[in-house]
């Protein structure tokens, strides 16, 4: 390592100036740098104290840890941010119009940077567990857009995090497709196929400094399953068992994608426990705690993802048993983990979470009351639009029943009725395939809507006659407006002609 220049986080931050664009490694809090972005946030605060402007543009793989998104948001240091986030402080800044944010499908960001649709980053700040003199970088637990931004950036700053063992070498499959018109098919035919290198190769001359760290990823613990999430998970498993028995899923089963969060963990628990579902593989973006448990139990044979987004105890268990997991896990750039070509060709069964859905099958994944950004579309669109079967899950209500997750019209549409095959709540399963808009609405109301809202939404359907879609423009947002006024959707009164 004689050619490497070791610097402090503060020295790294000193290279960054107002207006610079930076690409960061990682995907969720896994694999994200921590020391350098925190030091950049402090530099911003110092500039602001002197009355000087200091903001940076931020490209990431997805959401990050508090030391990145949180610190920079609190320092009011964000010129723009894309593509996905989950930081409470950043969310406040976005919805307070202090941090311009544009949402994107995660599979698209790396290629759009290469195409020149977005300005290229000047700096790439990358977390690694090992590095060689000739520029081989071994990522830690998240890959994200690291290959693209290290290629495009003028300068690279490394965070060498010794909390992650060097023996993670071999867990990654790094590959970038060529750009059109030279792009070929991506030769992944099953989740365990490897087509790239176990490292990111960079020009060593671009590395301006290495910051040494020893810190775990800032992945929070997942909430334990509760009655609602367990019932949702059991309903997903029930639906898939029925599809198997009907011959609509091959007897060998198909790879599964699952979204992020507690519902996703509960769903995977249910799939693993259900004896009607054979051991299966995953082709997904985020590998969570439930996946690791299922691999150990023999219910998941292999998992391909972009990140190991697991709690610290589970991560330490993986690190202590790397030889066991080495042939059962692979981490790829999100350009591969979320690639629509691969999703369609491998026949991925996709399971994502809706923030709200309307009774006709349109799904809102991102906005509260149509205006406030929650997290972002993430990879849900990459998978949903190309799925073998696309499933959306949601609890039927929120805030103790004051909000119905099912409404006449979503306040923001991320996934149209044309992409949504199945909707599942704790109350049941709505299979929307081959149904007209009115039939979809009746099915969702019957099987998924909370009992307190069934009559309300059934009455809404009766407001419109002689129409293909029974949507009433005077009333379609009445439930949202009622909640905004009174804090309770149940009090809605429909305007009748």
DRENDO-1510 file (C-alpha; in Angstrom, 1 decimal, always signed):
<recs>
REC; n; res; u; v; w
REC; 1; UNK; +0.0; +0.0; +0.0 .
REC; 2; UNK; +3.0; +2.3; -0.5 .
REC; 3; UNK; +1.3; +4.4; -3.1 .
REC; 4; UNK; -1.7; +5.3; -0.9 .
REC; 5; UNK; -2.0; +8.7; +0.8 .
REC; 6; UNK; -3.7; +8.4; +4.2 .
REC; 7; UNK; -5.5; +11.5; +5.3 .
REC; 8; UNK; -8.0; +12.5; +8.0 .
REC; 9; UNK; -11.7; +13.0; +7.3 .
REC; 10; UNK; -11.1; +16.8; +7.8 .
REC; 11; UNK; -8.4; +16.8; +5.2 .
REC; 12; UNK; -10.7; +14.9; +2.8 .
REC; 13; UNK; -13.5; +17.4; +3.4 .
REC; 14; UNK; -11.1; +20.2; +2.6 .
REC; 15; UNK; -11.0; +19.1; -1.0 .
REC; 16; UNK; -14.7; +19.7; -1.4 .
REC; 17; UNK; -16.0; +23.2; -2.3 .
REC; 18; UNK; -19.3; +24.9; -2.8 .
REC; 19; UNK; -21.2; +23.5; -5.8 .
REC; 20; UNK; -19.2; +20.3; -6.1 .
REC; 21; UNK; -21.1; +17.2; -7.1 .
REC; 22; UNK; -20.3; +14.0; -5.2 .
REC; 23; UNK; -21.2; +10.4; -5.8 .
REC; 24; UNK; -21.3; +8.2; -2.7 .
REC; 25; UNK; -21.0; +4.5; -2.4 .
REC; 26; UNK; -23.5; +2.2; -0.6 .
REC; 27; UNK; -27.1; +1.2; -0.9 .
REC; 28; UNK; -29.3; +2.0; +2.1 .
REC; 29; UNK; -27.0; +2.5; +5.1 .
REC; 30; UNK; -24.9; -0.5; +4.0 .
REC; 31; UNK; -21.6; +0.4; +2.4 .
REC; 32; UNK; -22.0; +4.1; +2.9 .
REC; 33; UNK; -19.1; +6.3; +3.9 .
REC; 34; UNK; -19.4; +8.0; +7.3 .
REC; 35; UNK; -16.4; +10.0; +8.3 .
REC; 36; UNK; -15.9; +12.1; +5.2 .
REC; 37; UNK; -19.6; +13.2; +4.8 .
REC; 38; UNK; -19.8; +14.1; +8.4 .
REC; 39; UNK; -16.6; +16.2; +8.0 .
REC; 40; UNK; -18.1; +17.8; +4.9 .
REC; 41; UNK; -21.2; +18.8; +6.9 .
REC; 42; UNK; -19.0; +20.4; +9.5 .
REC; 43; UNK; -17.1; +22.3; +6.7 .
REC; 44; UNK; -20.5; +23.5; +5.5 .
REC; 45; UNK; -21.5; +24.8; +8.9 .
REC; 46; UNK; -18.2; +26.6; +9.2 .
REC; 47; UNK; -18.8; +28.3; +5.9 .
REC; 48; UNK; -22.3; +29.2; +6.8 .
REC; 49; UNK; -21.1; +30.7; +10.1 .
REC; 50; UNK; -18.9; +33.1; +8.0 .
REC; 51; UNK; -21.9; +34.0; +5.8 .
REC; 52; UNK; -20.6; +32.0; +2.9 .
REC; 53; UNK; -22.5; +29.6; +0.7 .
REC; 54; UNK; -21.7; +25.9; +0.8 .
REC; 55; UNK; -23.9; +23.2; -0.8 .
REC; 56; UNK; -23.0; +20.0; -2.7 .
REC; 57; UNK; -24.9; +17.9; -5.2 .
REC; 58; UNK; -25.4; +14.3; -4.0 .
REC; 59; UNK; -25.7; +11.1; -6.0 .
REC; 60; UNK; -26.1; +7.9; -4.0 .
REC; 61; UNK; -27.2; +4.3; -4.6 .
REC; 62; UNK; -30.3; +4.7; -2.5 .
REC; 63; UNK; -30.9; +5.8; +1.1 .
REC; 64; UNK; -27.8; +6.2; +3.4 .
REC; 65; UNK; -26.9; +6.4; +7.0 .
REC; 66; UNK; -27.4; +9.4; +9.4 .
REC; 67; UNK; -23.7; +10.3; +9.0 .
REC; 68; UNK; -24.3; +11.1; +5.3 .
REC; 69; UNK; -27.9; +12.2; +4.6 .
REC; 70; UNK; -28.7; +13.2; +8.2 .
REC; 71; UNK; -25.5; +15.2; +8.8 .
REC; 72; UNK; -25.6; +17.0; +5.4 .
REC; 73; UNK; -29.3; +17.9; +5.8 .
REC; 74; UNK; -28.9; +19.3; +9.3 .
REC; 75; UNK; -26.0; +21.4; +7.9 .
REC; 76; UNK; -28.2; +22.8; +5.1 .
REC; 77; UNK; -25.5; +21.6; +2.7 .
REC; 78; UNK; -27.6; +20.0; +0.0 .
REC; 79; UNK; -27.6; +21.5; -3.5 .
REC; 80; UNK; -29.7; +18.6; -4.8 .
REC; 81; UNK; -30.2; +15.0; -3.9 .
REC; 82; UNK; -31.2; +11.8; -5.8 .
REC; 83; UNK; -32.4; +9.1; -6.0 .
REC; 84; UNK; -33.9; +7.6; -2.8 .
REC; 85; UNK; -33.7; +8.6; +0.9 .
REC; 86; UNK; -35.1; +7.6; +4.3 .
REC; 87; UNK; -33.5; +10.1; +6.7 .
REC; 88; UNK; -36.0; +12.0; +8.9 .
REC; 89; UNK; -33.9; +15.1; +8.7 .
REC; 90; UNK; -33.4; +15.0; +5.0 .
REC; 91; UNK; -37.2; +14.4; +4.6 .
REC; 92; UNK; -37.9; +17.5; +6.6 .
REC; 93; UNK; -35.5; +19.5; +4.4 .
REC; 94; UNK; -37.0; +18.1; +1.2 .
REC; 95; UNK; -40.6; +18.9; +2.2 .
REC; 96; UNK; -39.5; +22.3; +3.6 .
REC; 97; UNK; -38.0; +23.1; +0.1 .
REC; 98; UNK; -34.5; +23.4; +1.6 .
REC; 99; UNK; -33.1; +20.4; -0.3 .
REC; 100; UNK; -34.1; +20.0; -3.9 .
REC; 101; UNK; -34.8; +16.3; -4.6 .
REC; 102; UNK; -35.7; +14.4; -7.7 .
REC; 103; UNK; -36.9; +10.8; -7.5 .
REC; 104; UNK; -35.7; +8.1; -9.9 .
REC; 105; UNK; -36.0; +4.4; -10.6 .
REC; 106; UNK; -32.8; +3.0; -9.1 .
REC; 107; UNK; -31.8; +0.9; -12.1 .
REC; 108; UNK; -31.6; +4.1; -14.2 .
REC; 109; UNK; -29.2; +6.4; -12.3 .
REC; 110; UNK; -25.8; +4.9; -13.3 .
REC; 111; UNK; -26.6; +4.8; -17.0 .
REC; 112; UNK; -28.1; +8.3; -17.0 .
REC; 113; UNK; -24.9; +9.6; -15.5 .
REC; 114; UNK; -22.9; +7.9; -18.2 .
REC; 115; UNK; -25.3; +9.1; -20.9 .
REC; 116; UNK; -24.7; +12.7; -19.8 .
REC; 117; UNK; -28.4; +13.2; -18.9 .
REC; 118; UNK; -27.1; +14.4; -15.4 .
REC; 119; UNK; -23.9; +16.3; -14.7 .
REC; 120; UNK; -21.1; +13.9; -13.7 .
REC; 121; UNK; -19.7; +13.9; -10.2 .
REC; 122; UNK; -16.4; +15.6; -9.6 .
REC; 123; UNK; -15.7; +13.4; -6.6 .
REC; 124; UNK; -16.5; +9.8; -5.7 .
REC; 125; UNK; -16.4; +8.9; -2.0 .
REC; 126; UNK; -16.3; +5.1; -1.6 .
REC; 127; UNK; -16.3; +2.8; +1.4 .
REC; 128; UNK; -14.1; -0.3; +1.0 .
REC; 129; UNK; -12.8; -3.2; +3.1 .
REC; 130; UNK; -9.6; -3.6; +1.1 .
REC; 131; UNK; -7.6; -1.8; -1.6 .
REC; 132; UNK; -4.6; -2.7; -3.7 .
REC; 133; UNK; -1.8; -0.6; -5.1 .
REC; 134; UNK; -3.1; -1.1; -8.7 .
REC; 135; UNK; -6.6; +0.2; -7.9 .
REC; 136; UNK; -8.7; -2.8; -7.0 .
REC; 137; UNK; -11.4; -1.7; -4.5 .
REC; 138; UNK; -13.3; -4.3; -2.5 .
REC; 139; UNK; -16.6; -2.8; -1.5 .
REC; 140; UNK; -18.1; -3.5; +1.9 .
REC; 141; UNK; -21.8; -4.4; +2.3 .
REC; 142; UNK; -23.4; -2.3; -0.4 .
REC; 143; UNK; -22.4; -1.6; -4.0 .
REC; 144; UNK; -25.0; +0.9; -5.3 .
REC; 145; UNK; -23.6; +3.1; -8.1 .
REC; 146; UNK; -20.0; +2.8; -7.1 .
REC; 147; UNK; -18.6; +1.4; -10.4 .
REC; 148; UNK; -20.2; +4.2; -12.4 .
REC; 149; UNK; -19.2; +7.1; -10.2 .
REC; 150; UNK; -15.6; +5.9; -9.8 .
REC; 151; UNK; -15.3; +5.8; -13.6 .
REC; 152; UNK; -16.9; +9.2; -14.0 .
REC; 153; UNK; -15.4; +11.2; -11.1 .
REC; 154; UNK; -12.2; +13.2; -11.5 .
REC; 155; UNK; -11.1; +12.3; -8.0 .
REC; 156; UNK; -11.8; +9.4; -5.6 .
REC; 157; UNK; -11.7; +9.5; -1.8 .
REC; 158; UNK; -11.6; +6.2; -0.1 .
REC; 159; UNK; -13.0; +5.3; +3.4 .
REC; 160; UNK; -11.2; +2.1; +4.3 .
REC; 161; UNK; -13.4; +0.6; +7.0 .
REC; 162; UNK; -11.7; -2.2; +8.9 .
REC; 163; UNK; -14.9; -3.1; +10.7 .
REC; 164; UNK; -15.6; -5.1; +7.5 .
REC; 165; UNK; -13.2; -8.0; +7.0 .
REC; 166; UNK; -11.0; -8.1; +3.9 .
REC; 167; UNK; -12.3; -11.6; +3.4 .
REC; 168; UNK; -15.5; -10.0; +1.8 .
REC; 169; UNK; -13.4; -10.2; -1.4 .
REC; 170; UNK; -15.3; -12.6; -3.6 .
REC; 171; UNK; -18.8; -11.7; -2.4 .
REC; 172; UNK; -19.2; -9.0; -5.1 .
REC; 173; UNK; -20.0; -9.3; -8.8 .
REC; 174; UNK; -19.0; -6.0; -10.5 .
REC; 175; UNK; -20.1; -5.5; -14.1 .
REC; 176; UNK; -21.2; -2.5; -16.1 .
REC; 177; UNK; -23.1; -3.0; -19.4 .
REC; 178; UNK; -21.9; -1.1; -22.4 .
REC; 179; UNK; -24.0; +1.9; -23.5 .
REC; 180; UNK; -26.2; +1.8; -26.6 .
REC; 181; UNK; -25.7; +1.1; -29.5 .
REC; 182; UNK; -23.1; -1.4; -28.2 .
REC; 183; UNK; -25.0; -2.9; -25.3 .
REC; 184; UNK; -25.5; -6.7; -25.4 .
REC; 185; UNK; -27.7; -9.0; -23.3 .
REC; 186; UNK; -26.6; -9.3; -19.7 .
REC; 187; UNK; -25.7; -13.0; -19.4 .
REC; 188; UNK; -27.3; -13.7; -16.0 .
REC; 189; UNK; -29.8; -16.6; -16.2 .
REC; 190; UNK; -30.2; -17.5; -12.6 .
REC; 191; UNK; -29.5; -15.5; -9.4 .
REC; 192; UNK; -26.2; -17.3; -8.6 .
REC; 193; UNK; -24.6; -16.6; -12.0 .
REC; 194; UNK; -21.5; -14.4; -11.8 .
REC; 195; UNK; -20.4; -12.4; -14.9 .
REC; 196; UNK; -18.0; -9.7; -13.6 .
REC; 197; UNK; -15.1; -9.2; -11.2 .
REC; 198; UNK; -15.0; -9.4; -7.4 .
REC; 199; UNK; -13.6; -5.8; -7.3 .
REC; 200; UNK; -14.1; -2.3; -8.7 .
REC; 201; UNK; -11.1; -1.3; -10.8 .
REC; 202; UNK; -10.1; +2.3; -10.7 .
REC; 203; UNK; -7.2; +4.4; -11.9 .
REC; 204; UNK; -5.0; +4.7; -8.8 .
REC; 205; UNK; -3.9; +8.2; -9.9 .
REC; 206; UNK; -7.5; +9.4; -9.2 .
REC; 207; UNK; -7.3; +8.4; -5.5 .
REC; 208; UNK; -6.5; +11.6; -3.7 .
REC; 209; UNK; -6.6; +10.1; -0.2 .
REC; 210; UNK; -7.6; +7.3; +2.1 .
REC; 211; UNK; -9.5; +7.8; +5.4 .
REC; 212; UNK; -9.2; +4.9; +7.8 .
REC; 213; UNK; -12.3; +4.0; +9.8 .
REC; 214; UNK; -13.7; +1.2; +12.0 .
REC; 215; UNK; -17.4; +1.7; +12.2 .
REC; 216; UNK; -20.4; -0.6; +11.6 .
REC; 217; UNK; -23.1; +0.3; +9.1 .
REC; 218; UNK; -25.8; +2.5; +10.4 .
REC; 219; UNK; -28.6; +0.0; +9.8 .
REC; 220; UNK; -31.3; +0.2; +12.5 .
REC; 221; UNK; -32.9; -2.8; +14.0 .
REC; 222; UNK; -36.1; -4.1; +12.5 .
REC; 223; UNK; -39.3; -4.1; +14.5 .
REC; 224; UNK; -40.5; -7.5; +15.5 .
REC; 225; UNK; -43.4; -8.9; +13.5 .
REC; 226; UNK; -46.8; -8.0; +14.8 .
REC; 227; UNK; -50.3; -9.5; +14.1 .
REC; 228; UNK; -50.9; -7.3; +11.1 .
REC; 229; UNK; -47.5; -7.9; +9.4 .
REC; 230; UNK; -47.8; -11.6; +10.1 .
REC; 231; UNK; -51.2; -11.8; +8.6 .
REC; 232; UNK; -50.0; -9.9; +5.5 .
REC; 233; UNK; -47.1; -12.4; +5.2 .
REC; 234; UNK; -49.3; -15.4; +5.6 .
REC; 235; UNK; -51.6; -14.1; +2.9 .
REC; 236; UNK; -48.7; -13.6; +0.5 .
REC; 237; UNK; -47.6; -17.2; +1.2 .
REC; 238; UNK; -51.2; -18.5; +0.8 .
REC; 239; UNK; -51.5; -16.7; -2.6 .
REC; 240; UNK; -48.2; -18.2; -3.9 .
REC; 241; UNK; -49.1; -21.7; -2.7 .
REC; 242; UNK; -52.4; -21.4; -4.6 .
REC; 243; UNK; -50.6; -20.3; -7.7 .
REC; 244; UNK; -48.3; -23.3; -7.4 .
REC; 245; UNK; -51.1; -25.7; -7.0 .
REC; 246; UNK; -52.9; -24.1; -10.0 .
REC; 247; UNK; -49.8; -24.6; -12.2 .
REC; 248; UNK; -49.4; -20.8; -12.7 .
REC; 249; UNK; -46.0; -20.9; -11.0 .
REC; 250; UNK; -43.5; -23.7; -12.1 .
REC; 251; UNK; -43.2; -26.5; -9.6 .
REC; 252; UNK; -39.5; -25.5; -9.1 .
REC; 253; UNK; -40.8; -22.1; -8.0 .
REC; 254; UNK; -39.2; -18.8; -9.2 .
REC; 255; UNK; -36.8; -16.2; -7.8 .
REC; 256; UNK; -38.4; -13.7; -5.4 .
REC; 257; UNK; -37.8; -9.9; -5.0 .
REC; 258; UNK; -38.9; -8.3; -1.7 .
REC; 259; UNK; -38.8; -4.6; -0.8 .
REC; 260; UNK; -37.4; -2.9; +2.3 .
REC; 261; UNK; -38.8; -2.8; +5.8 .
REC; 262; UNK; -40.7; -4.7; +8.4 .
REC; 263; UNK; -43.5; -5.9; +6.1 .
REC; 264; UNK; -40.9; -7.3; +3.8 .
REC; 265; UNK; -39.2; -9.2; +6.6 .
REC; 266; UNK; -42.6; -10.6; +7.8 .
REC; 267; UNK; -43.4; -11.7; +4.2 .
REC; 268; UNK; -40.1; -13.6; +3.9 .
REC; 269; UNK; -40.6; -15.2; +7.3 .
REC; 270; UNK; -44.0; -16.5; +6.2 .
REC; 271; UNK; -42.7; -17.8; +2.8 .
REC; 272; UNK; -39.9; -19.6; +4.6 .
REC; 273; UNK; -42.3; -21.2; +7.2 .
REC; 274; UNK; -44.9; -22.3; +4.7 .
REC; 275; UNK; -44.3; -26.0; +3.8 .
REC; 276; UNK; -46.2; -25.5; +0.5 .
REC; 277; UNK; -43.4; -23.3; -0.9 .
REC; 278; UNK; -40.2; -25.1; -1.9 .
REC; 279; UNK; -36.7; -23.7; -1.1 .
REC; 280; UNK; -36.3; -20.8; -3.5 .
REC; 281; UNK; -33.7; -18.2; -4.7 .
REC; 282; UNK; -33.9; -14.4; -4.4 .
REC; 283; UNK; -33.0; -11.8; -7.0 .
REC; 284; UNK; -33.6; -8.6; -5.1 .
REC; 285; UNK; -32.0; -5.3; -4.1 .
REC; 286; UNK; -31.9; -5.4; -0.3 .
REC; 287; UNK; -31.0; -8.5; +1.6 .
REC; 288; UNK; -32.5; -8.2; +5.1 .
REC; 289; UNK; -32.4; -10.1; +8.3 .
REC; 290; UNK; -35.2; -12.5; +7.4 .
REC; 291; UNK; -33.2; -13.6; +4.3 .
REC; 292; UNK; -30.2; -14.5; +6.3 .
REC; 293; UNK; -32.3; -16.5; +8.8 .
REC; 294; UNK; -34.0; -18.4; +5.9 .
REC; 295; UNK; -30.6; -19.2; +4.2 .
REC; 296; UNK; -29.4; -20.7; +7.5 .
REC; 297; UNK; -32.6; -22.7; +7.8 .
REC; 298; UNK; -32.3; -24.0; +4.2 .
REC; 299; UNK; -35.4; -22.3; +3.0 .
REC; 300; UNK; -33.6; -19.8; +0.7 .
REC; 301; UNK; -31.0; -21.4; -1.4 .
REC; 302; UNK; -29.3; -18.3; -2.8 .
REC; 303; UNK; -29.7; -14.5; -2.6 .
REC; 304; UNK; -28.5; -11.9; -5.1 .
REC; 305; UNK; -28.8; -8.3; -4.1 .
REC; 306; UNK; -27.2; -4.9; -4.0 .
REC; 307; UNK; -26.7; -4.6; -0.3 .
REC; 308; UNK; -26.6; -6.5; +3.0 .
REC; 309; UNK; -29.0; -4.3; +4.9 .
REC; 310; UNK; -29.0; -6.3; +8.1 .
REC; 311; UNK; -28.9; -5.4; +11.7 .
REC; 312; UNK; -25.5; -5.3; +13.4 .
REC; 313; UNK; -25.9; -8.6; +15.3 .
REC; 314; UNK; -26.9; -10.4; +12.0 .
REC; 315; UNK; -24.0; -8.7; +10.2 .
REC; 316; UNK; -21.5; -9.9; +12.8 .
REC; 317; UNK; -22.9; -13.4; +12.5 .
REC; 318; UNK; -22.3; -13.2; +8.7 .
REC; 319; UNK; -18.8; -12.0; +9.3 .
REC; 320; UNK; -18.1; -14.9; +11.7 .
REC; 321; UNK; -19.4; -17.4; +9.1 .
REC; 322; UNK; -18.1; -16.1; +5.8 .
REC; 323; UNK; -17.2; -19.5; +4.5 .
REC; 324; UNK; -20.8; -20.7; +5.0 .
REC; 325; UNK; -22.3; -17.7; +3.2 .
REC; 326; UNK; -19.7; -17.3; +0.4 .
REC; 327; UNK; -21.6; -19.6; -2.0 .
REC; 328; UNK; -25.0; -18.3; -1.0 .
REC; 329; UNK; -24.8; -14.6; -1.4 .
REC; 330; UNK; -23.6; -12.1; -4.1 .
REC; 331; UNK; -23.7; -8.3; -4.1 .
REC; 332; UNK; -24.0; -6.5; -7.4 .
REC; 333; UNK; -24.3; -2.9; -8.7 .
REC; 334; UNK; -27.9; -1.7; -8.7 .
REC; 335; UNK; -27.7; -1.5; -12.5 .
REC; 336; UNK; -27.8; -5.3; -12.4 .
REC; 337; UNK; -29.7; -6.0; -9.2 .
REC; 338; UNK; -32.6; -3.9; -10.4 .
REC; 339; UNK; -32.2; -4.5; -14.2 .
REC; 340; UNK; -35.6; -4.8; -16.0 .
REC; 341; UNK; -34.2; -7.2; -18.6 .
REC; 342; UNK; -33.2; -9.6; -15.9 .
REC; 343; UNK; -36.4; -9.3; -14.0 .
REC; 344; UNK; -38.5; -10.1; -17.0 .
REC; 345; UNK; -36.3; -12.9; -18.3 .
REC; 346; UNK; -35.8; -14.8; -15.0 .
REC; 347; UNK; -39.5; -14.5; -14.1 .
REC; 348; UNK; -39.1; -12.7; -10.8 .
REC; 349; UNK; -42.1; -12.7; -8.4 .
REC; 350; UNK; -42.0; -9.1; -7.0 .
REC; 351; UNK; -43.3; -8.1; -3.6 .
REC; 352; UNK; -43.3; -4.4; -2.7 .
REC; 353; UNK; -45.1; -2.2; -0.2 .
REC; 354; UNK; -47.7; +0.4; -1.0 .
REC; 355; UNK; -48.1; +3.7; +0.9 .
REC; 356; UNK; -51.7; +3.8; -0.4 .
REC; 357; UNK; -53.6; +2.1; -3.2 .
REC; 358; UNK; -56.8; +3.1; -4.9 .
REC; 359; UNK; -59.7; +0.7; -5.4 .
REC; 360; UNK; -58.9; +0.5; -9.1 .
REC; 361; UNK; -55.4; -0.8; -8.5 .
REC; 362; UNK; -53.1; +2.2; -8.8 .
REC; 363; UNK; -50.4; +2.5; -6.2 .
REC; 364; UNK; -48.7; +5.4; -4.4 .
REC; 365; UNK; -45.3; +4.5; -3.0 .
REC; 366; UNK; -43.9; +7.9; -2.2 .
REC; 367; UNK; -46.2; +10.8; -1.3 .
REC; 368; UNK; -48.3; +11.5; +1.8 .
REC; 369; UNK; -51.5; +13.3; +0.7 .
REC; 370; UNK; -49.9; +13.8; -2.7 .
REC; 371; UNK; -47.5; +16.5; -1.5 .
REC; 372; UNK; -45.1; +15.3; +1.2 .
REC; 373; UNK; -42.3; +13.0; +0.0 .
REC; 374; UNK; -41.8; +10.0; +2.3 .
REC; 375; UNK; -38.8; +8.1; +0.9 .
REC; 376; UNK; -39.0; +7.6; -2.9 .
REC; 377; UNK; -40.0; +5.1; -5.5 .
REC; 378; UNK; -36.7; +3.1; -5.0 .
REC; 379; UNK; -36.6; +0.0; -7.0 .
REC; 380; UNK; -40.3; -0.9; -6.8 .
REC; 381; UNK; -40.9; +0.3; -10.4 .
REC; 382; UNK; -37.9; -1.5; -11.8 .
REC; 383; UNK; -39.3; -4.8; -10.5 .
REC; 384; UNK; -43.1; -4.2; -10.7 .
REC; 385; UNK; -43.3; -3.3; -14.4 .
REC; 386; UNK; -41.4; -6.4; -15.4 .
REC; 387; UNK; -42.5; -9.0; -12.9 .
REC; 388; UNK; -43.8; -12.5; -13.5 .
REC; 389; UNK; -46.4; -11.6; -10.9 .
REC; 390; UNK; -46.3; -8.2; -9.2 .
REC; 391; UNK; -47.6; -8.1; -5.6 .
REC; 392; UNK; -48.2; -5.0; -3.5 .
REC; 393; UNK; -48.7; -5.3; +0.3 .
REC; 394; UNK; -50.1; -2.8; +2.8 .
REC; 395; UNK; -51.8; -2.7; +6.1 .
REC; 396; UNK; -55.4; -1.7; +5.4 .
REC; 397; UNK; -55.3; +1.3; +7.8 .
REC; 398; UNK; -52.9; +3.6; +9.5 .
REC; 399; UNK; -53.0; +5.8; +12.6 .
REC; 400; UNK; -55.3; +3.5; +14.5 .
REC; 401; UNK; -57.8; +3.4; +11.7 .
REC; 402; UNK; -58.0; +7.2; +11.0 .
REC; 403; UNK; -56.5; +6.6; +7.6 .
REC; 404; UNK; -57.5; +4.0; +5.0 .
REC; 405; UNK; -54.7; +2.7; +2.8 .
REC; 406; UNK; -57.4; +2.2; +0.2 .
REC; 407; UNK; -59.0; +5.3; -1.3 .
REC; 408; UNK; -61.0; +6.2; -4.5 .
REC; 409; UNK; -58.0; +7.7; -6.2 .
REC; 410; UNK; -54.3; +7.7; -5.1 .
REC; 411; UNK; -53.0; +11.2; -4.3 .
REC; 412; UNK; -49.9; +10.4; -6.2 .
REC; 413; UNK; -49.4; +7.6; -8.7 .
REC; 414; UNK; -46.1; +5.7; -8.9 .
REC; 415; UNK; -47.5; +2.4; -10.3 .
REC; 416; UNK; -50.5; +2.3; -12.6 .
REC; 417; UNK; -53.2; -0.4; -12.6 .
REC; 418; UNK; -51.5; -1.8; -15.7 .
REC; 419; UNK; -48.5; -2.9; -13.6 .
REC; 420; UNK; -50.2; -4.1; -10.4 .
REC; 421; UNK; -51.3; -7.8; -10.5 .
REC; 422; UNK; -52.2; -8.5; -6.9 .
REC; 423; UNK; -52.9; -6.4; -3.7 .
REC; 424; UNK; -52.7; -8.0; -0.3 .
REC; 425; UNK; -53.6; -6.6; +3.1 .
REC; 426; UNK; -54.0; -8.3; +6.5 .
REC; 427; UNK; -57.7; -8.9; +5.5 .
REC; 428; UNK; -57.1; -10.8; +2.3 .
REC; 429; UNK; -55.9; -11.1; -1.3 .
REC; 430; UNK; -57.2; -9.2; -4.3 .
REC; 431; UNK; -56.1; -10.8; -7.5 .
REC; 432; UNK; -56.7; -8.1; -10.2 .
REC; 433; UNK; -55.5; -10.0; -13.2 .
REC; 434; UNK; -58.1; -10.1; -16.1 .
REC; 435; UNK; -60.6; -7.8; -14.3 .
REC; 436; UNK; -62.2; -4.6; -15.5 .
REC; 437; UNK; -61.9; -1.4; -13.3 .
REC; 438; UNK; -65.3; -2.0; -11.6 .
REC; 439; UNK; -64.4; -5.6; -11.0 .
REC; 440; UNK; -61.0; -4.6; -9.5 .
REC; 441; UNK; -62.7; -2.1; -7.2 .
REC; 442; UNK; -65.2; -4.7; -6.0 .
REC; 443; UNK; -62.4; -7.2; -5.4 .
REC; 444; UNK; -60.2; -4.8; -3.4 .
REC; 445; UNK; -63.2; -3.6; -1.3 .
REC; 446; UNK; -64.3; -7.2; -0.6 .
REC; 447; UNK; -60.9; -8.7; +0.2 .
REC; 448; UNK; -58.5; -6.0; +1.3 .
REC; 449; UNK; -60.3; -2.9; +2.7 .
REC; 450; UNK; -60.8; -2.6; +6.5 .
REC; 451; UNK; -64.4; -3.3; +7.6 .
REC; 452; UNK; -64.9; +0.3; +8.8 .
REC; 453; UNK; -64.3; +1.5; +5.2 .
REC; 454; UNK; -66.1; -1.1; +3.1 .
REC; 455; UNK; -69.5; +0.6; +3.1 .
REC; 456; UNK; -67.8; +4.0; +2.5 .
REC; 457; UNK; -66.0; +2.9; -0.6 .
REC; 458; UNK; -68.9; +0.8; -1.8 .
REC; 459; UNK; -71.1; +3.9; -1.7 .
REC; 460; UNK; -68.4; +5.8; -3.6 .
REC; 461; UNK; -68.6; +3.3; -6.4 .
REC; 462; UNK; -72.4; +3.9; -6.7 .
REC; 463; UNK; -71.9; +7.7; -7.3 .
REC; 464; UNK; -71.0; +7.1; -11.0 .
REC; 465; UNK; -73.1; +5.3; -13.5 .
REC; 466; UNK; -72.6; +4.2; -17.1 .
REC; 467; UNK; -68.8; +4.6; -17.1 .
REC; 468; UNK; -65.8; +2.3; -17.7 .
REC; 469; UNK; -64.1; +3.5; -14.5 .
REC; 470; UNK; -66.4; +4.6; -11.7 .
REC; 471; UNK; -64.4; +7.6; -10.7 .
REC; 472; UNK; -66.2; +10.8; -9.5 .
REC; 473; UNK; -64.2; +13.9; -10.0 .
REC; 474; UNK; -66.1; +15.8; -7.3 .
REC; 475; UNK; -65.4; +13.2; -4.7 .
REC; 476; UNK; -62.3; +11.3; -5.6 .
REC; 477; UNK; -60.1; +13.1; -3.1 .
REC; 478; UNK; -62.8; +13.6; -0.5 .
REC; 479; UNK; -61.2; +11.1; +1.9 .
REC; 480; UNK; -57.8; +12.8; +1.8 .
REC; 481; UNK; -59.4; +16.3; +2.2 .
REC; 482; UNK; -61.5; +15.0; +5.2 .
REC; 483; UNK; -58.4; +13.7; +6.9 .
REC; 484; UNK; -56.5; +17.0; +6.2 .
REC; 485; UNK; -59.4; +18.9; +7.8 .
REC; 486; UNK; -60.4; +16.6; +10.7 .
REC; 487; UNK; -57.7; +14.0; +11.1 .
REC; 488; UNK; -60.2; +11.1; +10.4 .
REC; 489; UNK; -61.1; +9.7; +6.9 .
REC; 490; UNK; -64.1; +7.9; +8.4 .
REC; 491; UNK; -66.1; +11.1; +8.6 .
REC; 492; UNK; -66.2; +11.6; +4.9 .
REC; 493; UNK; -69.6; +12.6; +3.3 .
REC; 494; UNK; -69.9; +12.2; -0.4 .
REC; 495; UNK; -71.3; +15.0; -2.5 .
REC; 496; UNK; -74.2; +13.6; -4.5 .
REC; 497; UNK; -75.7; +15.0; -7.7 .
</recs>
